Amino acid sequence: MASMHELRDMSDEQLAATLKEACKTLFTMRVKSQTDRLEVPSELNRNRKLIARIKTLQTERVKITAAG
């Protein structure tokens, strides 16, 4: 998983791609958790937090550009 420092260093396009991949992974993990057992159940929470971090960073960038 990427830390907040690593996420801040990414461009907007890289963040969007990472977000898309994380959402796709979260969906497959949720489906798998309903049908089978996950090998590492804590991955669901990690993935959700990664998505939240990316969305927070995107919102911060939008606010900075709107204010500046």
C-alpha angles and dihedrals in degrees: 000000000000119000121227089256091056091047092052090055092056123095122241091259092051091049091051091050092048090049092050092050092047092051091049091049092048091052093051091046092052092050091047092049090056095048103031139007119276117234091221111022092184089068088078091061093043091052093048090051091049090054090049092050092051093048091048091052092048090051091050091052092050091050092049093051092046093050097040 
